Amino acid sequence: MDYWQERHLENKKASLARSDDYERYILNQSQAALKEIQLVLHKWLNKYALSTGMTIESANKKLRGKSLDSWYETLDHWEELARNGRYEGRLNLAYYRLQITRLQALEAETQFVIAKYADLEVKSMENTLVNEFKQNYYRDVYEIQSEKATYDSNFDKYTDAQLETFVNQRWHGKNFSERVWGNFVNDLPQELTTAVRRGILMGMSNYNIIKHASAKFQEFEQYKQHRLIITEMSHAANEASYKAYKTEHIEEYRFLATLETKTCAICGDLDYETFAVDDRKISVNYPPIHGHCRCTTVPVVKGEERLSHQRWARDPDTNKGKYIPKQTYNEWANSVGLNDI
Ligand SMILES: [Zn+2]
């Protein structure tokens, strides 16, 4: 790996570190969500499950029954309300108007608690992805120009609004915010409710049911959220690189599957391969290739480009080429001691 690739890789490593930082922040946030959920479970278990001897069989029957479709339609509607921040106070209506089973009520209540955190996560993630895009884009442009020894302000610059549009674009059919909502509002409450249902069927104590459901929550954070954050951060960083390649007229990029000491197992075959920038296909020859993918790319700057600038920047004392920042002729002449020419 040459000097310039190393320079690019340093930036990519900084990018991974930012991704880890953000994940730590989210994990911290999620502890508050977990506490709220535990409280909901605790109240629910005391109120219904054991005190009145709810029959799980009847709840299951209703869950599998025809009412389920309309139930989920209603949930979609609530989700919409939650998105608009008007979900407070709706929960009681849900209990009484919709004659839902207690497990469904639990799922709905969990959903409402989680919706608040999903909303917070979408906002913090948008900021984080915009920052990630910005840092990678300008760093890449700078490094490419350094490598060519031609500093030039003639490249695309983006406003924050444009960056927000970039990071909100769908890829593989969804954008990050839809994925966060899908994880939190659809998957997690279902997993928690299933854990509670199993716990009751197995005759667990309330304490153990909550413990079991909490473990499911941690698993969700450690696997699904972890995967989502790594993949979305990688996508933002790699899209930024792509835009940098385009604006700097880079024709080829090199795929790198090894960052630090870890090699991405799935992407080993792509490691060090080069591809035309115009032929790049996300998940085929351009990262992220898969969930959890931490692969990256570096630009291929053609030898002739470097050589011409080396000649241009030839040191008259040693007669060796060297890379120097582009300067005006006078500045350059001064720096190499050619004032008397
Ligand atoms: Zn990979």
Residues whose N, C-alpha, C, O or C-beta is under 5 A from the ligand:
A	BS01	ZN	C264 C267 I289 C293 R294 C295
